[in-house]
Amino acid sequence: MSVQDRAPAHVKAIAPYQPGKPISDLARELGLDESGIVKLASNENPLGVNEAALAAMTRALAEVTRYPDGNGFEVKAAISQRFGVDPGQVVLGNGSNDVLELAARALLVPGSSAVYAQHAFAVYPLVTQATGARGIEVPARDFGHDLDAMLAAIEADTRIVFLANPNNPTGTFIDGASLARFIAAVPAEVLVVLDEAYTDYLPRALRYDSIAWLAQHPNLMVSRTLAKAYGLAGLRVGFGLASPAVIDLLNRVRQPFNVNSVAQAGAVAVLNDPAFLERSFEVNLAGMQQLTEGFRALGFDYIPSCANFVSFRVGPAAEVFDRLLRQGVIVRPIAGYGMPEYLRVSIGTRDENQRFLDALRTVTAGLPGVLRGNAR
């Protein structure tokens, strides 16, 4: 008998989350110059560090011998002011992944279940399985959430429904009216976790006010992150908005000091800089047009996306991914999401986007099995 033998079966069955390949890894493996590598694998903001956040973080470094504010008072105050919620409705996380895990740890136990969609964010099944609960994966509709099927999939032991809007890795979108009807129809004892990590990239015509729904639905939690449009991926700052009763539950399982002091300083600064958020949106909008026009010119089908990435169909995705790496371009394989013919590319700067399109044209020229045209 070993330590591993005594671990729960549901833990040993977990396939760990696979992040995007770091630039440094690729440079070491292929002997490439890091400065010449373009990473478009992890949906990061291409604008670089927000200047106000950088200044605030630099100042915070002088106090790193002290523990951070375990309650995150200033961050919650900034979130409260920006989104019009009471600080008691806010829980902070080490990234929004942490917030998702807090919900799972607070509510899921062996013998319970969580509902999520096929092709949805990999963390939903991971956090469900880690608690010993049962995951109910609902088949996707056109790569997105089938809300009617998800509602029908809720069982007596279901405690959480996870929704991503826009969805990762497909970029698909649920309109606000349909989402509101779904939330209203979910049983009051089931928590709806609405993961809006990419909501800041939504075209203005598609935006809706999910935070206003919190007053009507005590079983709703809205999850957001500062890693994407706010540009703080390396700091890991996320937050959840919900009723004070739900937030109280999450705080009971939250690790003390789960958001460090430097991250808190950067978060406050960037939350108070709406101009940076607007610039992130505009750069993404232009990049989305550049990439989708490039896919059409190359003949590749893609899934229309409302986020800061696009998934596109190439056929031999593993081979194309490897060939792109050798060109110094990192994208994301998504075979683990049940999409083995697809790759996902994040939107970068104009030059980075063009570098990717040029490399894609080069590596797919004459490659056997490459699929062009309508993927569906």
SEBA-932006 format. One record per residue: residue in one letter; x, y, z of N, C-alpha, C in turn; chain; residue number from 0. Coordinates in steps of 0.05 Angstrom, whole numbers. Each point is the difference from the previous one (the first is absolute). Example, Ala and Ser with C-alpha at 12.3 -4.5 7.8 and 13.67 -1.06 7.14 Angstrom:
# residues 2
REC_type_nX_nY_nZ_caX_caY_caZ_cX_cY_cZ_mol_seq
REC_A_264_-114_156_-18_24_0_18_24_0_A_0
REC_S_-7_21_-14_16_24_1_-15_22_14_A_1
//
This chain:
# residues 376
REC_type_nX_nY_nZ_caX_caY_caZ_cX_cY_cZ_mol_seq
REC_M_17_-24_0_-17_24_0_18_25_0_A_0
REC_S_-6_19_-18_15_25_-2_-18_24_5_A_1
REC_V_12_23_2_-16_24_2_-19_3_-24_A_2
REC_Q_11_-6_-24_-17_2_-24_-23_-19_1_A_3
REC_D_4_-24_11_-21_-20_1_-23_9_17_A_4
REC_R_6_17_20_-21_8_19_-15_25_-9_A_5
REC_A_9_12_-22_-14_24_-11_-27_-8_-11_A_6
REC_P_-20_17_3_-27_-6_-11_1_-5_-30_A_7
REC_A_-16_-19_-9_-1_-7_-28_-7_24_-17_A_8
REC_H_-18_17_9_-7_23_-17_22_20_-3_A_9
REC_V_19_1_19_24_17_-3_20_-12_-19_A_10
REC_K_4_-26_2_19_-13_-18_-9_0_-29_A_11
REC_A_-26_3_-4_-11_0_-27_1_27_-13_A_12
REC_I_8_21_15_1_26_-12_23_3_-20_A_13
REC_A_-6_11_-23_21_7_-20_6_29_5_A_14
REC_P_24_7_10_7_28_7_-4_19_-23_A_15
REC_Y_-8_24_7_-3_22_-20_26_5_-14_A_16
REC_Q_-1_3_-27_24_5_-16_0_29_-9_A_17
REC_P_17_16_11_1_29_-8_13_3_-28_A_18
REC_G_-1_24_-10_13_6_-25_30_-2_3_A_19
REC_K_14_-7_-21_29_-4_1_14_26_5_A_20
REC_P_18_2_21_14_25_5_22_5_-22_A_21
REC_I_5_25_-4_21_8_-20_27_-12_8_A_22
REC_S_6_0_25_27_-10_9_3_-29_-6_A_23
REC_D_-22_-16_3_2_-29_-6_6_-4_-30_A_24
REC_L_-14_14_-17_4_-4_-28_28_9_-8_A_25
REC_A_10_21_11_27_10_-6_20_-22_7_A_26
REC_R_-3_-12_23_19_-21_9_-2_-25_-18_A_27
REC_E_-24_-8_-6_-4_-25_-15_10_2_-28_A_28
REC_L_-4_23_-13_7_2_-28_24_18_-5_A_29
REC_G_12_11_21_23_17_-3_-7_26_-14_A_30
REC_L_-24_11_5_-9_24_-12_6_24_18_A_31
REC_D_2_23_-12_3_25_14_-27_8_12_A_32
REC_E_-1_4_26_-26_7_13_-12_25_-12_A_33
REC_S_17_19_-7_-11_26_-11_-14_-4_-27_A_34
REC_G_5_-22_-13_-12_-4_-26_-25_-18_1_A_35
REC_I_-8_-9_24_-22_-18_3_-26_16_5_A_36
REC_V_-21_-7_-13_-26_12_3_-18_-20_15_A_37
REC_K_-10_8_23_-18_-17_15_-29_10_-2_A_38
REC_L_-16_-17_-13_-29_6_-4_-16_-24_10_A_39
REC_A_7_-10_24_-12_-25_9_-17_3_25_A_40
REC_S_2_22_15_-13_1_26_-19_23_4_A_41
REC_N_-9_12_-22_-20_22_1_9_23_18_A_42
REC_E_25_7_-2_11_22_16_-3_27_-15_A_43
REC_N_0_21_15_-2_27_-12_26_8_-13_A_44
REC_P_0_7_-26_25_6_-14_11_29_5_A_45
REC_L_-15_16_16_8_28_3_23_4_20_A_46
REC_G_6_-20_15_21_4_20_-12_9_26_A_47
REC_V_17_7_19_-9_7_27_-12_28_0_A_48
REC_N_-23_3_13_-12_26_4_19_17_17_A_49
REC_E_6_25_-9_20_16_13_-8_7_29_A_50
REC_A_-25_6_4_-9_7_27_3_-25_19_A_51
REC_A_-6_-24_-11_2_-24_16_30_-6_6_A_52
REC_L_17_5_-20_29_-5_4_11_18_22_A_53
REC_A_-8_25_0_9_19_20_-10_-9_28_A_54
REC_A_-25_-8_1_-11_-8_26_13_-26_10_A_55
REC_M_6_-18_-18_13_-25_9_29_5_9_A_56
REC_T_13_19_-13_27_7_8_1_11_28_A_57
REC_R_-20_17_6_-2_11_27_-5_-22_20_A_58
REC_A_-17_-19_-8_-8_-21_19_23_-19_7_A_59
REC_L_21_-1_-17_22_-17_5_15_7_26_A_60
REC_A_-2_25_7_14_8_25_-12_-12_25_A_61
REC_E_-24_-11_-3_-14_-11_24_-4_-30_-2_A_62
REC_V_16_-14_-17_-5_-29_-3_9_-16_24_A_63
REC_T_12_12_20_6_-14_24_-24_-3_18_A_64
REC_R_-22_15_-7_-25_-2_15_-20_-18_-14_A_65
REC_Y_-17_-13_15_-21_-15_-13_-19_20_-13_A_66
REC_P_-13_-9_-22_-19_17_-13_-26_2_16_A_67
REC_D_-17_19_-7_-26_3_12_-16_-25_-7_A_68
REC_G_-5_-17_20_-14_-25_-5_-29_4_-9_A_69
REC_N_-11_24_5_-27_5_-8_-1_15_-27_A_70
REC_G_23_10_-9_1_14_-26_-18_25_0_A_71
REC_F_1_16_21_-18_22_3_0_19_-24_A_72
REC_E_24_9_-8_2_20_-21_-9_-12_-27_A_73
REC_V_7_-25_-5_-9_-13_-25_-30_-2_-1_A_74
REC_K_-12_-9_22_-29_-2_1_-14_27_-3_A_75
REC_A_13_20_12_-11_27_-3_0_9_-29_A_76
REC_A_22_-6_-14_1_8_-28_-20_-16_-17_A_77
REC_I_-3_-26_6_-20_-16_-14_-28_10_6_A_78
REC_S_-5_7_26_-26_10_8_-7_25_-14_A_79
REC_Q_19_18_-3_-5_26_-13_-5_-4_-30_A_80
REC_R_17_-18_-12_-2_-3_-29_-25_-15_-9_A_81
REC_F_-9_-20_16_-22_-16_-9_-26_4_16_A_82
REC_G_0_18_19_-24_7_14_-10_-22_18_A_83
REC_V_18_-14_14_-8_-21_19_11_7_27_A_84
REC_D_-12_-13_21_10_4_27_25_-17_3_A_85
REC_P_20_10_15_24_-16_5_-6_-28_11_A_86
REC_G_-22_-2_15_-7_-27_10_-9_-19_-21_A_87
REC_Q_-3_9_-24_-8_-17_-23_24_-9_-16_A_88
REC_V_25_6_10_24_-6_-16_17_-20_15_A_89
REC_V_10_-20_-15_21_-18_10_23_2_-20_A_90
REC_L_24_1_11_24_2_-17_13_-27_-3_A_91
REC_G_12_-4_-23_13_-25_-6_28_3_-12_A_92
REC_N_16_-20_2_26_-1_-14_-5_-8_-29_A_93
REC_G_-11_20_-14_-11_-5_-27_-29_-9_2_A_94
REC_S_-15_2_-22_-28_-10_2_-1_-30_2_A_95
REC_N_21_-14_-8_1_-29_5_-4_-6_30_A_96
REC_D_12_16_17_-2_-4_29_-29_4_8_A_97
REC_V_-13_20_-11_-28_5_7_-18_-24_-8_A_98
REC_L_5_-11_-23_-15_-24_-9_5_-23_19_A_99
REC_E_24_-3_9_7_-22_19_-13_5_27_A_100
REC_L_-1_25_9_-13_6_25_-29_-8_-1_A_101
REC_A_-14_5_-22_-28_-8_-2_-3_-30_2_A_102
REC_A_18_-14_-14_-1_-29_0_5_-11_29_A_103
REC_R_21_11_13_7_-10_27_-22_6_20_A_104
REC_A_-14_22_-4_-21_8_19_-25_-16_-3_A_105
REC_L_-5_-11_-24_-27_-12_-5_1_-29_-8_A_106
REC_L_21_-9_-14_0_-27_-11_12_-20_20_A_107
REC_V_-12_-23_1_10_-23_16_-5_-25_-16_A_108
REC_P_13_-22_8_-7_-26_-13_-30_-5_2_A_109
REC_G_-12_-8_-22_-29_-5_0_-16_24_-11_A_110
REC_S_14_22_-5_-13_23_-13_10_3_-29_A_111
REC_S_-11_19_-15_8_3_-28_2_29_-8_A_112
REC_A_14_5_-22_2_26_-12_-5_-3_-30_A_113
REC_V_-13_19_-12_-7_0_-28_17_20_-15_A_114
REC_Y_11_-8_-23_15_18_-17_-2_-10_-29_A_115
REC_A_8_17_-18_-3_-6_-29_25_-14_-11_A_116
REC_Q_-5_-16_-21_22_-10_-16_15_23_-13_A_117
REC_H_26_-2_-3_17_21_-11_2_25_18_A_118
REC_A_-8_-3_25_2_23_18_27_-1_15_A_119
REC_F_5_20_16_26_4_14_7_-25_16_A_120
REC_A_25_-9_-4_9_-25_12_0_0_31_A_121
REC_V_0_23_12_0_1_29_-26_-10_12_A_122
REC_Y_-22_2_-14_-26_-9_12_1_-29_7_A_123
REC_P_7_-18_-19_2_-28_8_22_-6_20_A_124
REC_L_22_16_-2_22_-5_19_-8_5_29_A_125
REC_V_-13_23_5_-7_7_28_-22_-18_9_A_126
REC_T_-17_-9_-18_-22_-18_8_12_-27_8_A_127
REC_Q_18_-10_-16_12_-26_5_17_0_26_A_128
REC_A_13_23_5_17_2_24_-16_-3_26_A_129
REC_T_-26_7_-1_-16_-3_24_-13_-27_3_A_130
REC_G_3_-17_-21_-13_-26_1_-28_1_-10_A_131
REC_A_-9_23_-10_-27_3_-11_-1_-11_-29_A_132
REC_R_-24_-2_-10_-4_-11_-27_-4_23_-20_A_133
REC_G_14_-1_-22_-3_20_-21_-21_-9_-20_A_134
REC_I_-18_17_-7_-20_-5_-21_7_18_-24_A_135
REC_E_12_-11_-20_8_15_-24_-23_-1_-20_A_136
REC_V_-10_24_-8_-22_2_-19_11_5_-28_A_137
REC_P_-8_-16_-20_10_4_-27_-5_29_-9_A_138
REC_A_20_10_-14_-1_27_-10_-19_3_-24_A_139
REC_R_-9_24_-5_-15_6_-24_16_21_-15_A_140
REC_D_9_-7_-24_17_18_-16_24_11_16_A_141
REC_F_13_-18_14_23_6_16_-5_16_25_A_142
REC_G_-26_6_6_-7_17_23_-19_-14_18_A_143
REC_H_-10_14_20_-18_-11_20_-28_-4_-11_A_144
REC_D_-11_-24_5_-28_-6_-6_-15_4_26_A_145
REC_L_-11_23_4_-12_7_26_-24_-18_7_A_146
REC_D_-17_-7_-20_-22_-17_6_9_-27_10_A_147
REC_A_21_-11_-13_10_-26_8_14_2_27_A_148
REC_M_13_22_5_13_3_26_-20_2_23_A_149
REC_L_-22_14_-5_-22_1_20_-11_-27_5_A_150
REC_A_-4_-16_-21_-11_-26_3_19_-19_13_A_151
REC_A_26_6_-1_20_-18_12_3_3_30_A_152
REC_I_-12_21_11_2_4_29_-15_-22_15_A_153
REC_E_13_-12_19_-12_-23_14_-4_8_30_A_154
REC_A_-12_-18_15_-6_6_28_25_6_16_A_155
REC_D_22_-13_-8_25_4_16_18_22_-12_A_156
REC_T_-9_15_-20_16_21_-12_1_24_18_A_157
REC_R_24_10_4_4_23_18_11_25_-15_A_158
REC_I_14_-5_-23_11_22_-15_-5_-4_-30_A_159
REC_V_-5_22_-14_0_0_-30_21_20_-8_A_160
REC_F_20_-8_-16_21_18_-10_-8_9_-28_A_161
REC_L_1_26_-4_-4_12_-27_23_19_-6_A_162
REC_A_11_-2_-24_21_19_-9_-12_17_-22_A_163
REC_N_2_26_3_-11_18_-20_16_26_-2_A_164
REC_P_15_4_-23_5_-20_-22_14_-25_10_A_165
REC_N_-3_-21_-16_12_-26_8_29_-2_-9_A_166
REC_N_15_-14_17_28_-7_-7_1_-30_-2_A_167
REC_P_9_-12_-23_17_12_-21_-14_7_-26_A_168
REC_T_-26_0_0_-14_4_-26_-7_29_-6_A_169
REC_G_-2_17_21_-8_28_-4_-29_4_-5_A_170
REC_T_-16_-20_2_-29_2_-5_-14_17_22_A_171
REC_F_-23_10_-7_-13_20_17_-30_-7_4_A_172
REC_I_-9_4_25_-29_-3_6_-11_28_4_A_173
REC_D_-21_7_-14_-11_27_2_-12_4_28_A_174
REC_G_-1_25_8_-9_6_27_-28_-9_7_A_175
REC_A_-18_3_-19_-28_-8_5_-2_-30_5_A_176
REC_S_14_-16_-16_-1_-29_3_13_-8_26_A_177
REC_L_21_13_7_14_-6_25_-18_7_24_A_178
REC_A_-13_23_-1_-18_7_22_-22_-20_4_A_179
REC_R_-12_-9_-22_-21_-20_2_10_-26_13_A_180
REC_F_24_-8_-8_12_-24_11_4_2_30_A_181
REC_I_12_22_8_6_3_29_-26_0_16_A_182
REC_A_-21_13_-11_-25_0_14_-13_-27_3_A_183
REC_A_7_-18_-19_-12_-27_0_15_-20_17_A_184
REC_V_25_6_7_16_-18_16_-11_-1_29_A_185
REC_P_-2_-24_11_-10_-2_28_15_18_19_A_186
REC_A_-13_11_19_12_20_18_22_-11_17_A_187
REC_E_0_-27_4_21_-12_16_25_-7_-16_A_188
REC_V_1_6_-25_23_-6_-18_14_26_-6_A_189
REC_L_26_1_5_15_24_-6_8_1_-29_A_190
REC_V_-7_22_-13_8_5_-28_26_16_1_A_191
REC_V_22_-11_-9_26_14_-1_3_10_-29_A_192
REC_L_-3_26_-3_2_13_-27_28_11_-3_A_193
REC_D_16_-14_-15_29_6_-4_2_20_-23_A_194
REC_E_6_25_7_2_21_-20_28_11_-3_A_195
REC_A_19_-19_-2_28_8_-2_5_17_-25_A_196
REC_Y_-16_-3_-21_5_14_-25_-22_21_-6_A_197
REC_T_-16_7_19_-22_18_-5_8_27_-10_A_198
REC_D_24_9_8_9_27_-8_6_2_-30_A_199
REC_Y_1_-22_-14_5_0_-28_-26_-2_-17_A_200
REC_L_-23_-1_13_-25_-2_-14_-5_25_-17_A_201
REC_P_-8_-3_-25_-9_24_-15_-22_14_16_A_202
REC_R_0_26_-2_-18_16_17_-29_-8_-4_A_203
REC_A_-8_-7_-24_-27_-7_-6_-9_-26_14_A_204
REC_L_19_-16_9_-7_-26_12_2_1_31_A_205
REC_R_8_22_11_4_1_29_-27_1_15_A_206
REC_Y_1_-12_24_-23_-2_17_9_4_29_A_207
REC_D_-18_6_19_8_6_27_-6_-24_18_A_208
REC_S_19_-18_1_-4_-24_17_2_7_30_A_209
REC_I_14_21_7_3_8_28_-26_9_11_A_210
REC_A_-17_13_-16_-27_8_9_-17_-24_7_A_211
REC_W_6_-23_-11_-16_-24_6_5_-11_28_A_212
REC_L_22_8_12_6_-10_27_-22_6_20_A_213
REC_A_-12_23_-3_-21_8_19_-25_-18_-3_A_214
REC_Q_-4_-12_-23_-23_-17_-5_5_-29_5_A_215
REC_H_26_-8_-1_6_-29_1_22_-5_21_A_216
REC_P_-7_-7_25_20_-6_20_17_-24_-6_A_217
REC_N_-8_-16_-20_15_-23_-8_18_5_-24_A_218
REC_L_6_25_-6_18_7_-22_26_11_10_A_219
REC_M_22_-9_-11_26_12_4_13_7_-27_A_220
REC_V_9_24_-2_14_10_-24_30_0_5_A_221
REC_S_15_-14_-16_29_-2_3_14_17_-21_A_222
REC_R_19_16_8_15_17_-18_30_-3_6_A_223
REC_T_17_10_-18_29_-1_3_13_26_-9_A_224
REC_L_23_6_11_16_22_-9_23_-9_-18_A_225
REC_A_0_-26_-7_22_-11_-16_-2_6_-30_A_226
REC_K_-24_5_-10_-3_3_-29_1_29_-8_A_227
REC_A_-23_13_-3_-1_27_-10_15_20_18_A_228
REC_Y_2_-6_26_14_17_19_30_-4_0_A_229
REC_G_9_-22_-12_29_-4_-5_16_-9_24_A_230
REC_L_-12_-13_20_15_-8_23_2_-30_3_A_231
REC_A_4_-15_-22_-1_-29_1_21_-11_20_A_232
REC_G_24_12_1_21_-10_17_-5_5_29_A_233
REC_L_-18_17_7_-6_6_28_-21_-18_12_A_234
REC_R_-17_-12_-17_-21_-18_10_-20_15_19_A_235
REC_V_-17_16_-11_-21_13_15_-27_-5_-13_A_236
REC_G_-17_-12_14_-28_-4_-9_-19_7_22_A_237
REC_F_-25_2_-6_-20_5_20_-27_-11_-7_A_238
REC_G_-16_-6_20_-27_-10_-3_-19_19_12_A_239
REC_L_-23_4_-13_-21_18_11_-25_-17_5_A_240
REC_A_-11_2_23_-23_-17_7_-14_12_25_A_241
REC_S_-21_-14_9_-13_9_25_19_-2_23_A_242
REC_P_-3_16_21_17_-2_23_0_-28_12_A_243
REC_A_-22_-15_-2_-1_-27_12_18_-19_-16_A_244
REC_V_0_2_-27_18_-17_-16_29_8_4_A_245
REC_I_5_26_2_28_10_4_10_-10_27_A_246
REC_D_-17_-1_20_8_-10_27_9_-29_-2_A_247
REC_L_-14_-16_-16_7_-28_-3_28_-2_-13_A_248
REC_L_4_15_-21_26_-1_-14_23_9_18_A_249
REC_N_-5_20_15_21_10_18_8_-21_22_A_250
REC_R_-19_-18_6_6_-21_20_20_-20_-11_A_251
REC_V_2_-3_-26_19_-19_-12_23_14_-14_A_252
REC_R_0_26_-1_21_15_-13_25_0_17_A_253
REC_Q_23_-4_-13_25_2_14_6_28_10_A_254
REC_P_11_3_24_8_27_9_21_12_-19_A_255
REC_F_-2_26_-5_20_14_-16_2_-12_-28_A_256
REC_N_-22_-8_-13_1_-13_-26_6_20_-23_A_257
REC_V_-1_26_5_9_19_-20_22_17_13_A_258
REC_N_24_-1_-12_23_12_13_-1_31_-2_A_259
REC_S_17_13_16_-1_29_2_7_15_-26_A_260
REC_V_19_-11_-15_7_13_-25_-23_-3_-20_A_261
REC_A_-12_-23_-1_-24_-4_-17_-22_19_8_A_262
REC_Q_-5_3_25_-21_18_9_5_29_-8_A_263
REC_A_25_8_2_6_28_-9_-5_4_-30_A_264
REC_G_9_-20_-16_-4_2_-28_-29_-1_-7_A_265
REC_A_-16_-16_14_-28_-3_-6_-15_26_5_A_266
REC_V_6_13_22_-13_26_7_6_20_-22_A_267
REC_A_25_2_-9_7_19_-20_-14_-5_-26_A_268
REC_V_0_-24_-9_-12_-6_-27_-30_2_1_A_269
REC_L_-13_-6_22_-29_3_2_-8_29_-1_A_270
REC_N_19_18_7_-6_29_-1_11_13_-25_A_271
REC_D_5_-16_-21_11_11_-25_-17_-10_-23_A_272
REC_P_-25_10_-3_-17_-9_-22_11_4_-28_A_273
REC_A_17_20_-3_12_5_-26_16_-24_-10_A_274
REC_F_14_-13_18_16_-24_-8_-18_-22_-9_A_275
REC_L_-22_-4_14_-19_-21_-7_-12_6_-28_A_276
REC_E_-6_25_-5_-11_7_-26_20_-5_-22_A_277
REC_R_25_6_5_21_-5_-20_4_-29_-5_A_278
REC_S_-2_-16_21_1_-30_-3_-22_-9_-18_A_279
REC_F_-24_10_4_-23_-7_-17_5_7_-29_A_280
REC_E_9_24_-5_4_9_-28_22_-16_-14_A_281
REC_V_22_-5_14_21_-16_-12_-10_-28_-7_A_282
REC_N_-16_-11_18_-11_-27_-4_-19_-1_-24_A_283
REC_L_-16_21_-2_-20_2_-22_15_0_-27_A_284
REC_A_21_16_-2_15_2_-25_15_-26_-5_A_285
REC_G_11_-13_21_13_-25_-4_-18_-23_-8_A_286
REC_M_-24_0_10_-20_-20_-7_-6_2_-30_A_287
REC_Q_-3_24_-10_-5_4_-28_24_-9_-17_A_288
REC_Q_24_7_9_24_-8_-15_2_-31_-2_A_289
REC_L_-4_-14_22_2_-29_0_-21_-13_-16_A_290
REC_T_-25_8_3_-22_-13_-14_2_5_-30_A_291
REC_E_8_24_-8_5_5_-28_23_-18_-10_A_292
REC_G_20_-3_16_22_-18_-7_-8_-29_-3_A_293
REC_F_-17_-9_18_-10_-28_-3_-16_-4_-26_A_294
REC_R_-17_20_-6_-16_-2_-24_19_0_-25_A_295
REC_A_20_17_1_19_1_-23_15_-26_-3_A_296
REC_L_6_-14_22_14_-25_-1_-18_-24_-4_A_297
REC_G_-26_5_2_-20_-22_-5_-6_-17_25_A_298
REC_F_7_10_24_-5_-16_24_-26_9_13_A_299
REC_D_-16_-20_8_-24_6_15_7_7_28_A_300
REC_Y_-15_17_13_4_8_27_-27_3_14_A_301
REC_I_1_-1_27_-25_4_15_-2_29_7_A_302
REC_P_-21_14_-8_-2_29_7_2_3_30_A_303
REC_S_16_19_8_7_3_28_-7_28_11_A_304
REC_C_-9_1_25_-5_25_14_21_5_21_A_305
REC_A_22_-14_-1_20_3_21_26_12_-12_A_306
REC_N_23_-7_11_25_10_-10_17_-22_-12_A_307
REC_F_-14_-19_-13_13_-23_-13_-19_-11_-21_A_308
REC_V_11_-16_-17_-16_-14_-21_9_-29_-2_A_309
REC_S_-19_-18_-1_6_-28_-6_-5_-5_-29_A_310
REC_F_19_-14_-13_-2_-4_-29_7_-29_-7_A_311
REC_R_-12_-10_-21_3_-28_-7_21_-4_-22_A_312
REC_V_20_-17_6_21_-5_-19_2_-29_-8_A_313
REC_G_-12_-18_15_2_-29_-5_22_-12_17_A_314
REC_P_25_-3_-11_22_-11_16_10_20_20_A_315
REC_A_-16_6_21_7_23_18_26_-5_14_A_316
REC_A_6_-24_9_24_-5_15_25_5_-17_A_317
REC_E_-1_-7_-25_22_4_-19_3_30_-6_A_318
REC_V_-22_14_-4_1_29_-5_11_14_24_A_319
REC_F_-9_-8_24_10_12_24_30_-2_3_A_320
REC_D_10_-25_-5_28_-5_2_16_17_-21_A_321
REC_R_-11_1_-24_14_16_-21_0_30_7_A_322
REC_L_-21_10_12_-1_28_8_21_5_22_A_323
REC_L_3_-19_18_20_3_21_28_4_-12_A_324
REC_R_6_-15_-21_26_2_-13_3_26_-15_A_325
REC_Q_-22_13_-4_1_27_-12_1_22_22_A_326
REC_G_0_-9_25_1_19_22_-27_12_7_A_327
REC_V_-22_-14_-7_-27_10_5_-15_-21_18_A_328
REC_I_-9_8_23_-13_-17_19_-30_5_-1_A_329
REC_V_-16_-20_-7_-29_1_2_-9_-21_19_A_330
REC_R_-26_-7_1_-9_-19_20_-15_-24_-13_A_331
REC_P_9_-24_3_-15_-23_-9_-24_-4_19_A_332
REC_I_-23_-8_-10_-23_-3_17_-13_-28_-4_A_333
REC_A_17_-19_-6_-10_-28_-2_-12_-9_27_A_334
REC_G_10_10_22_-10_-7_26_-28_10_5_A_335
REC_Y_-9_18_-17_-28_10_2_-18_-15_-19_A_336
REC_G_9_-22_-11_-16_-15_-20_0_12_-27_A_337
REC_M_21_16_-7_2_13_-26_27_-5_-12_A_338
REC_P_5_-25_-8_27_-8_-8_9_12_-27_A_339
REC_E_-18_10_-16_7_12_-25_5_31_1_A_340
REC_Y_-3_10_24_0_29_4_25_9_16_A_341
REC_L_8_25_-5_19_15_16_-13_26_9_A_342
REC_R_9_11_22_-10_26_9_23_20_0_A_343
REC_V_-5_23_-10_20_21_-1_-10_25_14_A_344
REC_S_16_11_18_-7_25_14_6_24_-18_A_345
REC_I_-15_21_4_5_24_-16_23_16_13_A_346
REC_G_20_6_-17_23_15_9_1_28_-12_A_347
REC_T_23_12_-2_3_25_-14_-3_-5_-30_A_348
REC_R_-2_21_-15_-3_-3_-29_24_-15_-12_A_349
REC_D_24_6_9_24_-14_-10_0_-30_8_A_350
REC_E_-8_-5_25_-1_-28_9_-21_-16_-16_A_351
REC_N_-23_12_-4_-21_-13_-15_9_-7_-29_A_352
REC_Q_14_19_-12_10_-4_-27_22_-22_0_A_353
REC_R_16_0_20_21_-20_2_-13_-28_1_A_354
REC_F_-21_-3_16_-14_-25_2_-12_-8_-27_A_355
REC_L_-14_19_-13_-13_-7_-26_21_-8_-21_A_356
REC_D_22_14_-1_21_-7_-19_11_-28_6_A_357
REC_A_4_-6_26_11_-26_8_-21_-22_-7_A_358
REC_L_-25_6_5_-21_-20_-6_-1_-6_-30_A_359
REC_R_3_20_-16_1_-4_-29_23_-18_-8_A_360
REC_T_23_5_13_24_-15_-7_-2_-29_8_A_361
REC_V_-9_-5_25_1_-27_11_-22_-18_-12_A_362
REC_T_-21_12_-10_-22_-17_-11_2_-4_-30_A_363
REC_A_18_15_-13_3_-3_-29_9_-29_-6_A_364
REC_G_-16_-14_-15_7_-27_-8_-2_-21_21_A_365
REC_L_-9_7_24_-2_-20_22_-23_-19_-5_A_366
REC_P_4_-26_-1_-22_-19_-4_-20_2_22_A_367
REC_G_-26_-1_-8_-22_-1_19_-10_26_9_A_368
REC_V_13_22_-8_-10_27_8_-28_4_-11_A_369
REC_L_-17_10_17_-28_5_-7_-5_29_-4_A_370
REC_R_-12_6_-23_-7_28_-6_-30_0_-8_A_371
REC_G_-13_22_6_-28_2_-7_-17_-3_25_A_372
REC_N_-25_-7_-4_-20_-1_21_5_-23_19_A_373
REC_A_4_6_26_6_-20_19_-25_-14_10_A_374
REC_R_-23_11_-4_-25_-11_11_-18_-7_-23_A_375
//
